[in-house]
Amino acid sequence: MTVERVGVSFEPELLEKFDDLLKKKGYTNRSEAIRDLVRKSIIEAHIESEDEDVIGTLTIIYDHDVGDVTNELQHYQHFHLSEIISTTHVHIAKYNCLEVLVLRGKAKSVRKLADHIRAIKGVKHGELVTTKSTI
């Protein structure tokens, strides 16, 4: 693999903070950290588009005794078979469950699905994390 060399200028205070962050995260050099930041920015720009293909996870915590949350979650999962490719369910307390759904599809569709699931009565918290489906 060939690489191109580029120069980057930093104010001294910013470079000091950047170097501290690199040490905390375990980077051995600035170049790899900068490449990771660039990759992350490119991926974020990609997934902001509504028509791009994304893959990700929706992690939710819900109280299984509130309303009809369990049945509603099952309904959404069966209705969205093409977008929900896997689920993992964990009992974390007497009434609370954690569920991780692996999602794939167009960014707009995945975000809409996640929003609907988070809005179900009984869902206490939900976090969607997406990335490009091809990197």
TORSEDREN-191387 format. One record per residue: residue number from 0; residue in three letters; x, y, z of N, C-alpha, C, O in turn. Coordinates in steps of 0.1 Angstrom, whole numbers. Example, Ala and Ser with C-alpha at 12.3 -4.5 7.8 and 13.67 -1.06 7.14 Angstrom:
REM TORSEDREN-191387
{num 0, residuo Ala, n_xx 132, n_yy -57, n_zz 78, ca_xx 123, ca_yy -45, ca_zz 78, c_xx 132, c_yy -33, c_zz 78, o_xx 142, o_yy -33, o_zz 85}
{num 1, residuo Ser, n_xx 128, n_yy -22, n_zz 71, ca_xx 137, ca_yy -11, ca_zz 71, c_xx 129, c_yy 0, c_zz 79, o_xx 134, o_yy 11, o_zz 80}
This chain:
REM TORSEDREN-191387
{num 0, residuo Met, n_xx 8, n_yy -12, n_zz 0, ca_xx 0, ca_yy 0, ca_zz 0, c_xx 9, c_yy 12, c_zz 0, o_xx 18, o_yy 13, o_zz 8}
{num 1, residuo Thr, n_xx 6, n_yy 22, n_zz -9, ca_xx 13, ca_yy 34, ca_zz -9, c_xx 6, c_yy 44, c_zz 0, o_xx -6, o_yy 44, o_zz 2}
{num 2, residuo Val, n_xx 14, n_yy 54, n_zz 5, ca_xx 8, ca_yy 64, ca_zz 13, c_xx 13, c_yy 78, c_zz 8, o_xx 24, o_yy 79, o_zz 3}
{num 3, residuo Glu, n_xx 5, n_yy 88, n_zz 11, ca_xx 9, ca_yy 101, ca_zz 7, c_xx 13, c_yy 108, c_zz 20, o_xx 6, o_yy 107, o_zz 30}
{num 4, residuo Arg, n_xx 23, n_yy 116, n_zz 20, ca_xx 27, ca_yy 124, ca_zz 32, c_xx 20, c_yy 138, c_zz 31, o_xx 21, o_yy 144, o_zz 20}
{num 5, residuo Val, n_xx 14, n_yy 142, n_zz 42, ca_xx 9, ca_yy 156, ca_zz 43, c_xx 14, c_yy 162, c_zz 55, o_xx 17, o_yy 155, o_zz 65}
{num 6, residuo Gly, n_xx 14, n_yy 175, n_zz 56, ca_xx 18, ca_yy 183, ca_zz 68, c_xx 5, c_yy 188, c_zz 75, o_xx -4, o_yy 192, o_zz 68}
{num 7, residuo Val, n_xx 5, n_yy 188, n_zz 88, ca_xx -6, ca_yy 193, ca_zz 95, c_xx 0, c_yy 203, c_zz 106, o_xx 10, o_yy 199, o_zz 113}
{num 8, residuo Ser, n_xx -5, n_yy 215, n_zz 107, ca_xx -1, ca_yy 224, ca_zz 117, c_xx -10, c_yy 225, c_zz 128, o_xx -23, o_yy 225, o_zz 126}
{num 9, residuo Phe, n_xx -5, n_yy 225, n_zz 140, ca_xx -13, ca_yy 226, ca_zz 153, c_xx -8, c_yy 238, c_zz 161, o_xx 4, o_yy 241, o_zz 161}
{num 10, residuo Glu, n_xx -17, n_yy 244, n_zz 168, ca_xx -13, ca_yy 254, ca_zz 179, c_xx -7, c_yy 245, c_zz 190, o_xx -11, o_yy 234, o_zz 192}
{num 11, residuo Pro, n_xx 3, n_yy 250, n_zz 197, ca_xx 10, ca_yy 242, ca_zz 207, c_xx 0, c_yy 236, c_zz 218, o_xx 2, o_yy 225, o_zz 221}
{num 12, residuo Glu, n_xx -10, n_yy 244, n_zz 222, ca_xx -19, ca_yy 239, ca_zz 232, c_xx -27, c_yy 227, c_zz 227, o_xx -30, o_yy 217, o_zz 234}
{num 13, residuo Leu, n_xx -32, n_yy 229, n_zz 214, ca_xx -40, ca_yy 218, ca_zz 208, c_xx -32, c_yy 206, c_zz 206, o_xx -37, o_yy 195, o_zz 208}
{num 14, residuo Leu, n_xx -19, n_yy 207, n_zz 202, ca_xx -11, ca_yy 196, ca_zz 200, c_xx -8, c_yy 188, c_zz 213, o_xx -8, o_yy 176, o_zz 213}
{num 15, residuo Glu, n_xx -6, n_yy 196, n_zz 223, ca_xx -4, ca_yy 190, ca_zz 237, c_xx -16, c_yy 182, c_zz 241, o_xx -15, o_yy 170, o_zz 246}
{num 16, residuo Lys, n_xx -28, n_yy 187, n_zz 239, ca_xx -40, ca_yy 180, ca_zz 243, c_xx -42, c_yy 167, c_zz 234, o_xx -46, o_yy 157, o_zz 238}
{num 17, residuo Phe, n_xx -38, n_yy 169, n_zz 221, ca_xx -39, ca_yy 158, ca_zz 212, c_xx -30, c_yy 147, c_zz 216, o_xx -34, o_yy 135, o_zz 216}
{num 18, residuo Asp, n_xx -17, n_yy 150, n_zz 219, ca_xx -8, ca_yy 140, ca_zz 223, c_xx -12, c_yy 133, c_zz 236, o_xx -10, o_yy 121, o_zz 237}
{num 19, residuo Asp, n_xx -18, n_yy 140, n_zz 245, ca_xx -23, ca_yy 134, ca_zz 258, c_xx -34, c_yy 124, c_zz 254, o_xx -35, o_yy 113, o_zz 260}
{num 20, residuo Leu, n_xx -43, n_yy 128, n_zz 245, ca_xx -54, ca_yy 119, ca_zz 241, c_xx -48, c_yy 106, c_zz 234, o_xx -53, o_yy 95, o_zz 237}
{num 21, residuo Leu, n_xx -38, n_yy 108, n_zz 226, ca_xx -32, ca_yy 97, ca_zz 219, c_xx -26, c_yy 87, c_zz 230, o_xx -28, o_yy 74, o_zz 228}
{num 22, residuo Lys, n_xx -20, n_yy 92, n_zz 240, ca_xx -14, ca_yy 83, ca_zz 250, c_xx -25, c_yy 75, c_zz 257, o_xx -24, o_yy 63, o_zz 260}
{num 23, residuo Lys, n_xx -36, n_yy 82, n_zz 261, ca_xx -47, ca_yy 76, ca_zz 268, c_xx -54, c_yy 65, c_zz 259, o_xx -58, o_yy 55, o_zz 265}
{num 24, residuo Lys, n_xx -54, n_yy 67, n_zz 246, ca_xx -61, ca_yy 58, ca_zz 238, c_xx -51, c_yy 47, c_zz 232, o_xx -56, o_yy 37, o_zz 226}
{num 25, residuo Gly, n_xx -38, n_yy 48, n_zz 235, ca_xx -29, ca_yy 38, ca_zz 232, c_xx -23, c_yy 39, c_zz 218, o_xx -17, o_yy 29, o_zz 213}
{num 26, residuo Tyr, n_xx -24, n_yy 50, n_zz 211, ca_xx -18, ca_yy 52, ca_zz 198, c_xx -3, c_yy 53, c_zz 200, o_xx 2, o_yy 59, o_zz 210}
{num 27, residuo Thr, n_xx 4, n_yy 48, n_zz 190, ca_xx 19, ca_yy 48, ca_zz 191, c_xx 25, c_yy 60, c_zz 182, o_xx 36, o_yy 63, o_zz 183}
{num 28, residuo Asn, n_xx 16, n_yy 65, n_zz 174, ca_xx 20, ca_yy 77, ca_zz 166, c_xx 8, c_yy 86, c_zz 162, o_xx -3, o_yy 81, o_zz 162}
{num 29, residuo Arg, n_xx 11, n_yy 98, n_zz 158, ca_xx 1, ca_yy 108, ca_zz 155, c_xx -6, c_yy 104, c_zz 141, o_xx -18, o_yy 106, o_zz 140}
{num 30, residuo Ser, n_xx 2, n_yy 98, n_zz 132, ca_xx -3, ca_yy 95, ca_zz 119, c_xx -15, c_yy 86, c_zz 120, o_xx -26, o_yy 89, o_zz 113}
{num 31, residuo Glu, n_xx -14, n_yy 75, n_zz 127, ca_xx -25, ca_yy 66, ca_zz 128, c_xx -38, c_yy 72, c_zz 135, o_xx -49, o_yy 70, o_zz 130}
{num 32, residuo Ala, n_xx -35, n_yy 81, n_zz 145, ca_xx -47, ca_yy 88, ca_zz 151, c_xx -53, c_yy 97, c_zz 141, o_xx -66, o_yy 98, o_zz 141}
{num 33, residuo Ile, n_xx -46, n_yy 104, n_zz 134, ca_xx -52, ca_yy 114, ca_zz 124, c_xx -59, c_yy 106, c_zz 113, o_xx -70, o_yy 110, o_zz 109}
{num 34, residuo Arg, n_xx -53, n_yy 95, n_zz 108, ca_xx -61, ca_yy 86, ca_zz 99, c_xx -74, c_yy 82, c_zz 104, o_xx -84, o_yy 82, o_zz 97}
{num 35, residuo Asp, n_xx -74, n_yy 77, n_zz 117, ca_xx -87, ca_yy 73, ca_zz 123, c_xx -97, c_yy 84, c_zz 124, o_xx -109, o_yy 82, o_zz 121}
{num 36, residuo Leu, n_xx -92, n_yy 96, n_zz 127, ca_xx -101, ca_yy 108, ca_zz 128, c_xx -107, c_yy 111, c_zz 114, o_xx -119, o_yy 114, o_zz 113}
{num 37, residuo Val, n_xx -99, n_yy 110, n_zz 104, ca_xx -103, ca_yy 113, ca_zz 90, c_xx -113, c_yy 102, c_zz 86, o_xx -124, o_yy 105, o_zz 80}
{num 38, residuo Arg, n_xx -110, n_yy 89, n_zz 89, ca_xx -120, ca_yy 78, ca_zz 85, c_xx -133, c_yy 81, c_zz 92, o_xx -144, o_yy 79, o_zz 86}
{num 39, residuo Lys, n_xx -133, n_yy 84, n_zz 105, ca_xx -145, ca_yy 87, ca_zz 112, c_xx -153, c_yy 98, c_zz 106, o_xx -165, o_yy 97, o_zz 105}
{num 40, residuo Ser, n_xx -146, n_yy 109, n_zz 102, ca_xx -153, ca_yy 120, ca_zz 96, c_xx -160, c_yy 116, c_zz 83, o_xx -171, o_yy 120, o_zz 80}
{num 41, residuo Ile, n_xx -153, n_yy 108, n_zz 75, ca_xx -158, ca_yy 103, ca_zz 62, c_xx -171, c_yy 94, c_zz 65, o_xx -181, o_yy 96, o_zz 58}
{num 42, residuo Ile, n_xx -170, n_yy 85, n_zz 74, ca_xx -181, ca_yy 77, ca_zz 78, c_xx -193, c_yy 85, c_zz 82, o_xx -204, o_yy 82, o_zz 78}
{num 43, residuo Glu, n_xx -190, n_yy 94, n_zz 91, ca_xx -201, ca_yy 103, ca_zz 96, c_xx -208, c_yy 110, c_zz 85, o_xx -220, o_yy 112, o_zz 85}
{num 44, residuo Ala, n_xx -201, n_yy 116, n_zz 76, ca_xx -206, ca_yy 123, ca_zz 64, c_xx -215, c_yy 113, c_zz 56, o_xx -226, o_yy 117, o_zz 51}
{num 45, residuo His, n_xx -210, n_yy 101, n_zz 55, ca_xx -217, ca_yy 91, ca_zz 47, c_xx -231, c_yy 87, c_zz 53, o_xx -241, o_yy 87, o_zz 46}
{num 46, residuo Ile, n_xx -231, n_yy 85, n_zz 66, ca_xx -243, ca_yy 80, ca_zz 73, c_xx -253, c_yy 92, c_zz 75, o_xx -265, o_yy 89, o_zz 78}
{num 47, residuo Glu, n_xx -249, n_yy 104, n_zz 73, ca_xx -258, ca_yy 116, ca_zz 75, c_xx -268, c_yy 116, c_zz 63, o_xx -279, o_yy 121, o_zz 64}
{num 48, residuo Ser, n_xx -263, n_yy 111, n_zz 51, ca_xx -272, ca_yy 110, ca_zz 40, c_xx -283, c_yy 100, c_zz 42, o_xx -281, o_yy 89, o_zz 47}
{num 49, residuo Glu, n_xx -295, n_yy 104, n_zz 38, ca_xx -307, ca_yy 95, ca_zz 40, c_xx -307, c_yy 83, c_zz 31, o_xx -313, o_yy 73, o_zz 35}
{num 50, residuo Asp, n_xx -300, n_yy 83, n_zz 20, ca_xx -301, ca_yy 73, ca_zz 10, c_xx -289, c_yy 63, c_zz 10, o_xx -288, o_yy 54, o_zz 2}
{num 51, residuo Glu, n_xx -280, n_yy 65, n_zz 19, ca_xx -268, ca_yy 56, ca_zz 20, c_xx -271, c_yy 44, c_zz 28, o_xx -279, o_yy 44, o_zz 37}
{num 52, residuo Asp, n_xx -265, n_yy 33, n_zz 24, ca_xx -266, ca_yy 20, ca_zz 32, c_xx -258, c_yy 21, c_zz 45, o_xx -246, o_yy 24, o_zz 44}
{num 53, residuo Val, n_xx -265, n_yy 17, n_zz 56, ca_xx -258, ca_yy 17, ca_zz 68, c_xx -260, c_yy 4, c_zz 75, o_xx -270, o_yy -4, o_zz 72}
{num 54, residuo Ile, n_xx -252, n_yy 1, n_zz 85, ca_xx -254, ca_yy -11, ca_zz 94, c_xx -251, c_yy -5, c_zz 108, o_xx -243, o_yy 4, o_zz 110}
{num 55, residuo Gly, n_xx -258, n_yy -11, n_zz 118, ca_xx -256, ca_yy -6, ca_zz 132, c_xx -263, c_yy -14, c_zz 142, o_xx -269, o_yy -24, o_zz 140}
{num 56, residuo Thr, n_xx -264, n_yy -8, n_zz 154, ca_xx -270, ca_yy -14, ca_zz 165, c_xx -280, c_yy -4, c_zz 172, o_xx -276, o_yy 8, o_zz 173}
{num 57, residuo Leu, n_xx -291, n_yy -9, n_zz 176, ca_xx -300, ca_yy -1, ca_zz 185, c_xx -300, c_yy -9, c_zz 198, o_xx -304, o_yy -20, o_zz 199}
{num 58, residuo Thr, n_xx -295, n_yy -2, n_zz 209, ca_xx -295, ca_yy -8, ca_zz 222, c_xx -306, c_yy -2, c_zz 230, o_xx -306, o_yy 11, o_zz 231}
{num 59, residuo Ile, n_xx -315, n_yy -10, n_zz 235, ca_xx -326, ca_yy -4, ca_zz 243, c_xx -327, c_yy -11, c_zz 257, o_xx -323, o_yy -22, o_zz 258}
{num 60, residuo Ile, n_xx -332, n_yy -3, n_zz 266, ca_xx -335, ca_yy -9, ca_zz 280, c_xx -350, c_yy -6, c_zz 282, o_xx -355, o_yy 5, o_zz 280}
{num 61, residuo Tyr, n_xx -357, n_yy -16, n_zz 286, ca_xx -371, ca_yy -14, ca_zz 288, c_xx -376, c_yy -22, c_zz 300, o_xx -370, o_yy -32, o_zz 304}
{num 62, residuo Asp, n_xx -388, n_yy -18, n_zz 305, ca_xx -394, ca_yy -25, ca_zz 316, c_xx -405, c_yy -34, c_zz 310, o_xx -415, o_yy -29, o_zz 304}
{num 63, residuo His, n_xx -403, n_yy -47, n_zz 310, ca_xx -412, ca_yy -56, ca_zz 304, c_xx -426, c_yy -56, c_zz 309, o_xx -435, o_yy -62, o_zz 303}
{num 64, residuo Asp, n_xx -428, n_yy -50, n_zz 321, ca_xx -442, ca_yy -50, ca_zz 327, c_xx -450, c_yy -37, c_zz 324, o_xx -461, o_yy -36, o_zz 328}
{num 65, residuo Val, n_xx -444, n_yy -28, n_zz 316, ca_xx -451, ca_yy -16, ca_zz 313, c_xx -458, c_yy -18, c_zz 300, o_xx -453, o_yy -21, o_zz 289}
{num 66, residuo Gly, n_xx -471, n_yy -15, n_zz 300, ca_xx -479, ca_yy -16, ca_zz 288, c_xx -478, c_yy -29, c_zz 281, o_xx -478, o_yy -40, o_zz 287}
{num 67, residuo Asp, n_xx -477, n_yy -28, n_zz 268, ca_xx -476, ca_yy -40, ca_zz 260, c_xx -463, c_yy -40, c_zz 253, o_xx -462, o_yy -44, o_zz 241}
{num 68, residuo Val, n_xx -453, n_yy -35, n_zz 260, ca_xx -439, ca_yy -33, ca_zz 253, c_xx -434, c_yy -46, c_zz 247, o_xx -428, o_yy -45, o_zz 236}
{num 69, residuo Thr, n_xx -435, n_yy -57, n_zz 253, ca_xx -429, ca_yy -69, ca_zz 248, c_xx -436, c_yy -73, c_zz 235, o_xx -429, o_yy -76, o_zz 225}
{num 70, residuo Asn, n_xx -449, n_yy -72, n_zz 234, ca_xx -456, ca_yy -76, ca_zz 222, c_xx -453, c_yy -66, c_zz 211, o_xx -452, o_yy -69, o_zz 199}
{num 71, residuo Glu, n_xx -452, n_yy -53, n_zz 214, ca_xx -449, ca_yy -43, ca_zz 204, c_xx -435, c_yy -44, c_zz 199, o_xx -433, o_yy -43, o_zz 187}
{num 72, residuo Leu, n_xx -426, n_yy -47, n_zz 207, ca_xx -412, ca_yy -50, ca_zz 202, c_xx -412, c_yy -62, c_zz 193, o_xx -406, o_yy -62, o_zz 182}
{num 73, residuo Gln, n_xx -419, n_yy -72, n_zz 196, ca_xx -420, ca_yy -84, ca_zz 188, c_xx -426, c_yy -81, c_zz 174, o_xx -421, o_yy -85, o_zz 164}
{num 74, residuo His, n_xx -437, n_yy -73, n_zz 175, ca_xx -444, ca_yy -69, ca_zz 163, c_xx -434, c_yy -61, c_zz 153, o_xx -434, o_yy -64, o_zz 142}
{num 75, residuo Tyr, n_xx -427, n_yy -51, n_zz 159, ca_xx -418, ca_yy -44, ca_zz 151, c_xx -407, c_yy -53, c_zz 145, o_xx -403, o_yy -51, o_zz 133}
{num 76, residuo Gln, n_xx -402, n_yy -62, n_zz 153, ca_xx -391, ca_yy -71, ca_zz 148, c_xx -396, c_yy -80, c_zz 136, o_xx -389, o_yy -82, o_zz 127}
{num 77, residuo His, n_xx -409, n_yy -85, n_zz 137, ca_xx -414, ca_yy -93, ca_zz 127, c_xx -418, c_yy -85, c_zz 114, o_xx -417, o_yy -90, o_zz 103}
{num 78, residuo Phe, n_xx -422, n_yy -73, n_zz 116, ca_xx -426, ca_yy -64, ca_zz 105, c_xx -415, c_yy -59, c_zz 98, o_xx -416, o_yy -55, o_zz 86}
{num 79, residuo His, n_xx -403, n_yy -58, n_zz 104, ca_xx -391, ca_yy -52, ca_zz 98, c_xx -380, c_yy -63, c_zz 96, o_xx -368, o_yy -60, o_zz 99}
{num 80, residuo Leu, n_xx -383, n_yy -74, n_zz 91, ca_xx -374, ca_yy -85, ca_zz 89, c_xx -362, c_yy -82, c_zz 80, o_xx -351, o_yy -87, o_zz 82}
{num 81, residuo Ser, n_xx -364, n_yy -73, n_zz 70, ca_xx -354, ca_yy -70, ca_zz 61, c_xx -344, c_yy -60, c_zz 67, o_xx -332, o_yy -59, o_zz 63}
{num 82, residuo Glu, n_xx -348, n_yy -53, n_zz 78, ca_xx -339, ca_yy -43, ca_zz 84, c_xx -333, c_yy -48, c_zz 97, o_xx -322, o_yy -44, o_zz 101}
{num 83, residuo Ile, n_xx -340, n_yy -56, n_zz 104, ca_xx -335, ca_yy -62, ca_zz 117, c_xx -329, c_yy -75, c_zz 114, o_xx -337, o_yy -85, o_zz 111}
{num 84, residuo Ile, n_xx -316, n_yy -76, n_zz 114, ca_xx -310, ca_yy -89, ca_zz 110, c_xx -306, c_yy -98, c_zz 122, o_xx -303, o_yy -110, o_zz 121}
{num 85, residuo Ser, n_xx -307, n_yy -92, n_zz 134, ca_xx -304, ca_yy -100, ca_zz 146, c_xx -308, c_yy -93, c_zz 159, o_xx -308, o_yy -80, o_zz 159}
{num 86, residuo Thr, n_xx -311, n_yy -100, n_zz 169, ca_xx -314, ca_yy -94, ca_zz 182, c_xx -308, c_yy -103, c_zz 193, o_xx -306, o_yy -115, o_zz 192}
{num 87, residuo Thr, n_xx -304, n_yy -96, n_zz 204, ca_xx -300, ca_yy -102, ca_zz 216, c_xx -307, c_yy -97, c_zz 228, o_xx -309, o_yy -85, o_zz 229}
{num 88, residuo His, n_xx -312, n_yy -105, n_zz 236, ca_xx -321, ca_yy -102, ca_zz 247, c_xx -314, c_yy -106, c_zz 260, o_xx -309, o_yy -117, o_zz 262}
{num 89, residuo Val, n_xx -313, n_yy -96, n_zz 270, ca_xx -306, ca_yy -99, ca_zz 283, c_xx -315, c_yy -94, c_zz 294, o_xx -320, o_yy -83, o_zz 294}
{num 90, residuo His, n_xx -318, n_yy -103, n_zz 304, ca_xx -325, ca_yy -99, ca_zz 316, c_xx -315, c_yy -93, c_zz 325, o_xx -306, o_yy -99, o_zz 330}
{num 91, residuo Ile, n_xx -317, n_yy -80, n_zz 329, ca_xx -307, ca_yy -73, ca_zz 337, c_xx -312, c_yy -70, c_zz 351, o_xx -304, o_yy -67, o_zz 360}
{num 92, residuo Ala, n_xx -325, n_yy -71, n_zz 353, ca_xx -331, ca_yy -69, ca_zz 367, c_xx -344, c_yy -75, c_zz 367, o_xx -349, o_yy -81, o_zz 357}
{num 93, residuo Lys, n_xx -351, n_yy -74, n_zz 378, ca_xx -364, ca_yy -80, ca_zz 380, c_xx -374, c_yy -77, c_zz 368, o_xx -381, o_yy -85, o_zz 363}
{num 94, residuo Tyr, n_xx -374, n_yy -64, n_zz 365, ca_xx -384, ca_yy -59, ca_zz 354, c_xx -377, c_yy -54, c_zz 342, o_xx -383, o_yy -52, o_zz 332}
{num 95, residuo Asn, n_xx -364, n_yy -51, n_zz 343, ca_xx -357, ca_yy -45, ca_zz 332, c_xx -350, c_yy -55, c_zz 323, o_xx -343, o_yy -64, o_zz 327}
{num 96, residuo Cys, n_xx -351, n_yy -52, n_zz 310, ca_xx -344, ca_yy -60, ca_zz 300, c_xx -336, c_yy -51, c_zz 291, o_xx -339, o_yy -39, o_zz 289}
{num 97, residuo Leu, n_xx -325, n_yy -57, n_zz 286, ca_xx -317, ca_yy -50, ca_zz 276, c_xx -318, c_yy -58, c_zz 263, o_xx -317, o_yy -70, o_zz 263}
{num 98, residuo Glu, n_xx -320, n_yy -50, n_zz 252, ca_xx -321, ca_yy -57, ca_zz 239, c_xx -312, c_yy -50, c_zz 229, o_xx -312, o_yy -37, o_zz 229}
{num 99, residuo Val, n_xx -304, n_yy -57, n_zz 222, ca_xx -296, ca_yy -51, ca_zz 211, c_xx -301, c_yy -57, c_zz 198, o_xx -301, o_yy -69, o_zz 196}
{num 100, residuo Leu, n_xx -304, n_yy -47, n_zz 189, ca_xx -309, ca_yy -51, ca_zz 176, c_xx -299, c_yy -47, c_zz 166, o_xx -294, o_yy -35, o_zz 166}
{num 101, residuo Val, n_xx -295, n_yy -56, n_zz 157, ca_xx -286, ca_yy -53, ca_zz 146, c_xx -294, c_yy -49, c_zz 134, o_xx -302, o_yy -57, o_zz 130}
{num 102, residuo Leu, n_xx -292, n_yy -37, n_zz 129, ca_xx -300, ca_yy -31, ca_zz 119, c_xx -292, c_yy -29, c_zz 106, o_xx -280, o_yy -26, o_zz 107}
{num 103, residuo Arg, n_xx -299, n_yy -30, n_zz 94, ca_xx -292, ca_yy -27, ca_zz 82, c_xx -303, c_yy -22, c_zz 72, o_xx -314, o_yy -26, o_zz 72}
{num 104, residuo Gly, n_xx -298, n_yy -12, n_zz 64, ca_xx -307, ca_yy -6, ca_zz 55, c_xx -303, c_yy 8, c_zz 51, o_xx -292, o_yy 12, o_zz 54}
{num 105, residuo Lys, n_xx -312, n_yy 16, n_zz 45, ca_xx -310, ca_yy 30, ca_zz 41, c_xx -310, c_yy 38, c_zz 54, o_xx -318, o_yy 35, o_zz 63}
{num 106, residuo Ala, n_xx -301, n_yy 47, n_zz 55, ca_xx -300, ca_yy 55, ca_zz 68, c_xx -313, c_yy 61, c_zz 73, o_xx -316, o_yy 60, o_zz 85}
{num 107, residuo Lys, n_xx -321, n_yy 66, n_zz 64, ca_xx -334, ca_yy 72, ca_zz 68, c_xx -343, c_yy 62, c_zz 74, o_xx -349, o_yy 64, o_zz 84}
{num 108, residuo Ser, n_xx -343, n_yy 50, n_zz 68, ca_xx -352, ca_yy 39, ca_zz 72, c_xx -348, c_yy 34, c_zz 86, o_xx -356, o_yy 31, o_zz 94}
{num 109, residuo Val, n_xx -335, n_yy 32, n_zz 87, ca_xx -329, ca_yy 27, ca_zz 100, c_xx -332, c_yy 37, c_zz 111, o_xx -336, o_yy 33, o_zz 122}
{num 110, residuo Arg, n_xx -330, n_yy 50, n_zz 109, ca_xx -332, ca_yy 60, ca_zz 119, c_xx -347, c_yy 60, c_zz 123, o_xx -351, o_yy 61, o_zz 135}
{num 111, residuo Lys, n_xx -356, n_yy 59, n_zz 113, ca_xx -370, ca_yy 60, ca_zz 115, c_xx -374, c_yy 48, c_zz 124, o_xx -382, o_yy 49, o_zz 133}
{num 112, residuo Leu, n_xx -369, n_yy 36, n_zz 120, ca_xx -372, ca_yy 24, ca_zz 128, c_xx -368, c_yy 25, c_zz 142, o_xx -375, o_yy 22, o_zz 152}
{num 113, residuo Ala, n_xx -356, n_yy 30, n_zz 144, ca_xx -350, ca_yy 32, ca_zz 158, c_xx -359, c_yy 42, c_zz 166, o_xx -362, o_yy 40, o_zz 177}
{num 114, residuo Asp, n_xx -363, n_yy 53, n_zz 159, ca_xx -371, ca_yy 63, ca_zz 166, c_xx -385, c_yy 56, c_zz 170, o_xx -389, o_yy 59, o_zz 181}
{num 115, residuo His, n_xx -391, n_yy 48, n_zz 162, ca_xx -403, ca_yy 42, ca_zz 165, c_xx -402, c_yy 32, c_zz 177, o_xx -410, o_yy 32, o_zz 186}
{num 116, residuo Ile, n_xx -391, n_yy 25, n_zz 177, ca_xx -389, ca_yy 15, ca_zz 188, c_xx -386, c_yy 23, c_zz 201, o_xx -391, o_yy 19, o_zz 212}
{num 117, residuo Arg, n_xx -378, n_yy 34, n_zz 201, ca_xx -375, ca_yy 41, ca_zz 213, c_xx -388, c_yy 48, c_zz 218, o_xx -389, o_yy 51, o_zz 230}
{num 118, residuo Ala, n_xx -398, n_yy 50, n_zz 210, ca_xx -410, ca_yy 57, ca_zz 214, c_xx -420, c_yy 48, c_zz 220, o_xx -431, o_yy 52, o_zz 225}
{num 119, residuo Ile, n_xx -418, n_yy 35, n_zz 220, ca_xx -427, ca_yy 25, ca_zz 226, c_xx -428, c_yy 27, c_zz 241, o_xx -418, o_yy 28, o_zz 247}
{num 120, residuo Lys, n_xx -440, n_yy 28, n_zz 246, ca_xx -442, ca_yy 29, ca_zz 260, c_xx -436, c_yy 17, c_zz 267, o_xx -438, o_yy 6, o_zz 264}
{num 121, residuo Gly, n_xx -427, n_yy 20, n_zz 277, ca_xx -420, ca_yy 10, ca_zz 284, c_xx -405, c_yy 10, c_zz 281, o_xx -397, o_yy 6, o_zz 289}
{num 122, residuo Val, n_xx -401, n_yy 15, n_zz 269, ca_xx -387, ca_yy 16, ca_zz 266, c_xx -382, c_yy 29, c_zz 273, o_xx -386, o_yy 40, o_zz 271}
{num 123, residuo Lys, n_xx -372, n_yy 26, n_zz 282, ca_xx -366, ca_yy 37, ca_zz 290, c_xx -355, c_yy 44, c_zz 283, o_xx -354, o_yy 56, o_zz 286}
{num 124, residuo His, n_xx -348, n_yy 37, n_zz 275, ca_xx -336, ca_yy 44, ca_zz 268, c_xx -333, c_yy 36, c_zz 256, o_xx -334, o_yy 24, o_zz 256}
{num 125, residuo Gly, n_xx -328, n_yy 43, n_zz 246, ca_xx -324, ca_yy 36, ca_zz 234, c_xx -313, c_yy 44, c_zz 227, o_xx -314, o_yy 57, o_zz 227}
{num 126, residuo Glu, n_xx -303, n_yy 38, n_zz 222, ca_xx -291, ca_yy 44, ca_zz 216, c_xx -289, c_yy 37, c_zz 202, o_xx -286, o_yy 25, o_zz 202}
{num 127, residuo Leu, n_xx -289, n_yy 45, n_zz 192, ca_xx -286, ca_yy 40, ca_zz 178, c_xx -272, c_yy 44, c_zz 175, o_xx -268, o_yy 55, o_zz 176}
{num 128, residuo Val, n_xx -264, n_yy 34, n_zz 170, ca_xx -251, ca_yy 36, ca_zz 165, c_xx -250, c_yy 30, c_zz 151, o_xx -253, o_yy 18, o_zz 150}
{num 129, residuo Thr, n_xx -246, n_yy 38, n_zz 141, ca_xx -245, ca_yy 33, ca_zz 128, c_xx -232, c_yy 36, c_zz 122, o_xx -224, o_yy 45, o_zz 126}
{num 130, residuo Thr, n_xx -229, n_yy 28, n_zz 111, ca_xx -216, ca_yy 30, ca_zz 104, c_xx -219, c_yy 26, c_zz 89, o_xx -230, o_yy 21, o_zz 86}
{num 131, residuo Lys, n_xx -210, n_yy 28, n_zz 81, ca_xx -211, ca_yy 24, ca_zz 67, c_xx -212, c_yy 9, c_zz 67, o_xx -205, o_yy 2, o_zz 74}
{num 132, residuo Ser, n_xx -220, n_yy 4, n_zz 58, ca_xx -221, ca_yy -11, ca_zz 57, c_xx -210, c_yy -17, c_zz 49, o_xx -207, o_yy -29, o_zz 50}
{num 133, residuo Thr, n_xx -203, n_yy -8, n_zz 41, ca_xx -190, ca_yy -13, ca_zz 35, c_xx -180, c_yy -2, c_zz 37, o_xx -181, o_yy 9, o_zz 34}
{num 134, residuo Ile, n_xx -169, n_yy -7, n_zz 42, ca_xx -158, ca_yy 2, ca_zz 46, c_xx -146, c_yy -1, c_zz 38, o_xx -135, o_yy 5, o_zz 39}
